[in-house]
Amino acid sequence: MTGRLRAPTGRYAGKSAKERQAERRRRFLDAALQLFGDTPGFRTTTVAALSEAAGLSTRQFYEEFRTLEDVLAALHLQVNDWAEQAVTAALPDAEDLPLAERAAVIFRTYAANVTADPRRIRITFVEIIGVSPRLEEQRLARRSRWVDLICAEARAAVERGEAAPRDYRLAATAFIGSVNGLLHDWNAGWVDATLDEVVEELVRQLLAILRPAEWSPGG
């Protein structure tokens, strides 16, 4: 299949073509979250199986997507968007909090969102890995947005006198890797801790990065 089929136009059952297309796409993504994020996983799911799970036809699949990889790419972006939107919505309420408490709000919100559904963790940290250069580029690009968030928080903390001034991009990149790894391992049952304890550990690690032993406020 070299490209998507042309979707029908006009109104049907009281819905416009655009509304019907959005509904079909949502149904395919909902089905993909179940099949890719649980059993059987992305690599052994077929177009026919996904279409059946969505209650749609394979023809309708090709009206929305070219390949199953396109579905995984869209689902990966959606899962990341959910987490990013949750964190962004939580930030205003934490605006005037001290650094440690603000960091706790960010990590608690992020952790609660991505761990609320184990399928989201599998999509983000497992199924997306090694599929293709295109998806690897997308994965790293989305991770870079979280790095940007940490760097922005670090710069703001420096301006408030709560953190040591330096370029934090390298440290933030390493830290985001540890965040993702710890949450994945916790969700898999490999970490004997509560989610609150995981968040507390992440806050301690971030504070250690932002406030090295040789630094002191106003120093």
N, C-alpha and C positions, 0 to 999 in steps of 0.2 A: 504494500500500500504506500504510494508515493506522496499522498496528501489527503487532507480531509475532504469528505464529500460535501457538497453544497447543502446547507440546511434549508428546510422549507421556510417560506415567508408567508405573511398574512396572519389573520386572527383565527384561532381555533379553540373551541370550548371556553370562550371568553378571555383567552390569554393571547397576547401578542407573540410574534415569533421570538422576539428578544426575551420575553418572560419564559417561554417554553424552553428556550436554549439555556437560560440560567438555571432553571429547575433540573434539566437533564444533567447539566454539568455538576450541580450539587449532588444529585443522586449517584453519579459516577464517583465523585470524590468521597462521599459517605461510604460507598461500597469498598473503595480502595483503602480507606482507613481501616476497615475491618479485615480485608484480605491481606493487604501489605503489612499492616501493623500487628496482625495476629497470625492466623493460619490461613493459607500456606506460606505467606510471605511474597514479596515482590517477584523474586526470581522464578517461582513456580506457578504464578498466577497467569492465566491465559485471558485473552480478550473475551472469549466466550464465557469464561467463568465470571469475570468482572461484570459483563453485561447482564448475565443472569442474576447475579447478586443485586445489581441495581434495578432489576425489573425492566430492563430496556433491551433493545436489539443491538447486534453488532453493527448494523448499519448506522444506528444512532450514535454508537461509539465513534465511528469514523467521521461523523458530522462534527464531533467535538474535539477529537484528538487524532494525532497521526499514529502514535505508538503508546504502549504502556509506560514507557519512560517519560513521555509527556505528562501522563497522569501522576507519576511519582514526583516529577518536578513541581507540578502544581500543588500537590498535597504537601510537599516539604515546605513550600513557601507559605501555604495556609497555616500550617502548624506553627511556623516561626512568627507569622503575623499575629496569631492569637497571643503568644507569649509576649511579643513586643508591645502589643496594644494594652495588655494587662499591666505591664511595668510602666508604660507611659502614663496610664490612667492613675497609677498609684503615686507617681512622683510629686504632683502638686501638694498632696497632703503631708508629704515628708520634707517639704521645702525648707522649713525652719528647724528641723531636727539636727542634733549633733551628728557628726560623721558616722559614728558607729551605729546609731539608731537608724539613720537614713540608709546605710548599707544593708542593714537587717531587713528593712522594708523592701528594698529592691530584690534581694535574694529570696526572701520569703514569698514574695509575689511571683517571681519567676519559677521557683521550685514548685509552688502550689499549682501553677498553671500546667507545667510540662509533666508533672507526676500525677495530675488528676486523672489522666487516661494513659495507662501503660503503652497503648498503641502509639501515642504521640512520641514517646521516648524512642520506641523502636524505629519509627519513621526518621526521626531526627538524627539518632546516633548509631543506627545499625543498617537499616535497609538502604540508605542513601550512599553508604560507603562503597567505593570501588565499582560503581555501576558503569560510569563512562567519564571521560574527561570533562564533558559538558556539565554533568551533575556535580563533579568534584569542584569545578569552578563555582557553581552556584552555592554549594555547601560552604566553601571558604568565603565567598562574598557575603553570605548571611552571617557567618561567624564574625566577619570583620565589622559588621554593624554593632554586634555586642561589644567588640573591642573598642569601637568608637564611643559607645556609651560609658564604658569604664574610664576611658581617657577623659571624657567630658566631666565625669564626676570627680576625677582626680584633679583636673585643672580648677574646678570650682572649689575643691577642698583646699588647694594651694592658695587661692585668692582669699579664702577665709582664714588662712593661717593654720589650717588643720592638718596639712600634709607637707612633706618636703618637696621643694620645687625641683623637678627634673622631667625628662621625656619618659612617659609611662607606656608608650606603645608596645615595646618588647615585653615588658612585665605584664601588661594587660593581656597580650596574646597568650602568654604562658598561663596566666591565671584562668582565662576562659576555658582553656583546655582542661584544667583541673576541675573547674565547675562542672563541665559536661561529663567528664569521666566519673566524678564522685556521684552525681545524680544518676547516671546510668547504673553504676555498681550498686547504689542504694536500692534502686528500683528492682534490680535483678536479685536482691536478697543477699548480696555479697558483703554488705556493710551492716554491722550490728549497731544500729543507732536509730533514733527517731528522726523525722524530717527536721524538727526544730534543732536537734543536735547537729545535723548536717549544715543547716543554715548558720548556726553559731560558729562552726569550724570555718566556713567560708568567710564570715565576717572577720574572724581572727587572722586568717591568711591575708585578706585584703588590707587590714590595718597594719600588718607587719610590712607589707609592700610600701604603703603610703607613709609609714612612720618608722623608718629604720632606727636602730638603737642609737646611732650617733647624732640623730636629729632631735631638736627640742623646739616647741613652739616659740616663735620669735627669735630663734637662733640664726 
